[in-house]
């Protein structure tokens, strides 16, 4: 397993920007609805997401929207 650096992870408060959601609330709703959404992990008291996982999730969501 690779050691993560700060450039590889995103805190929940900033994850909505990377995922393409307008607000944190809409980001959380999308994450709850999608069973294939990336799971957060804890560092101390904060939840973090891997940037690569969020970008892949965004690409899948965008592709599904275009396919409709």
BELJOKA-V732105 format. One record per run of one state. SS is the DSSP state (@ for helix, = for strand, . for the rest). FROM is the first residue (numbers start at 1). TO is the last residue. If there is no record, write none. Layout:
ss from to
SS FROM TO
SS FROM TO
This chain:
ss from to
. 1 8
= 9 11
@ 12 19
. 20 23
@ 24 33
. 34 40
= 41 43
. 44 45
= 46 50
@ 51 67
. 68 68
